[in-house]
Amino acid sequence: MSAPDAVHNDLDLPTGQRERKAYATLAAQFALIGVELIKGDPEVIGQTPYYATRYGLWKPLDSLDAAREYLAKRTRAGREQELQAQ
């Protein structure tokens, strides 16, 4: 019987560099403007790592940095905007 795979753990990283914490923080910031940030399934080939969704519209985001940029654009606009395919 083989040894179980190591569980991914980011606890050895400084708090500011933990992906799960960064995702949770961004998801909360997205929620404040009425948009949901969803983490994609890494097991599905071709699936984007993150999605922003509102009113049934989906915006694929390639990284947490892309999610931050998307959030900054929506926040700078000064009002909630519909998701647009780009």
N, C-alpha and C positions, 0 to 999 in steps of 0.2 A: 504494500500500500504506500503510495507516495505522500509526502508531507503536504499539508494544505498550503495554498498560495498565501503569501503575506497580504494582510489587509492593508489597503492604502491608508496611510496615517500621516497627517501633516502637522502633528503636534511638536515635531522637532524644529519647525520653522518659527520665526518670529511672528507674532500675532498679525501684523500687517501684511504678511506674505501668505497667509493661509487662504487657499482658494475657496473653501467652504464658507469661511467667514466673509470673504469679499463678496461671494454670491449672495449670502443672506442679507448683507448690508444693502447691496444693490437692489435686491428683490423688495426690500422694505421701502427704499427710495422710489422705486417704480410704483409701488402700491399707493404712495402719497399723491401721485398724479393720475391714478386710476388705470394704470397699465400693469399687466401681470408679466413678470419675468419668469420664464420656465427653462429649466435645464433639460437639454435633449438627452437621449439615450446613446451613450458611446458605443453600445453593442450594434447599433443599426448603421450599416455602411451608408455613407453619404448624408447622414443626418447632421444638421448644423448643431453645434454644441449648446446654443442658447436661442430662445425665441422671446420676442415681446408680443403680447397679444392683448387685444381690446375689441369688443364688439364682434368677435369671430374673425377678425383679420389678424394675420400672423406676419411678423417681420423677423426673418432669420438674422441672427447675429453670430459672427464668427468667433468672438472671444469676449471676455469680460471687458477688455478695453473698448471693443466696439459697442458693448452695452453701455459703458460710461459715456461714450460720445453720443449715442442715441439719446440717453437721458439728458445730457447737457443741451442738446438741440431742442428737446421738448421743453426743458425748463427755461431756456433763453427765450423761447417763443412767447412766454408769458401767458399762455393758455394751453389747455389740453387740445392736442391735435389728433386726428384720425391717423392710424397707421397707413403708410403708403408703401406699395411695392416699389423697390428701386432697382 
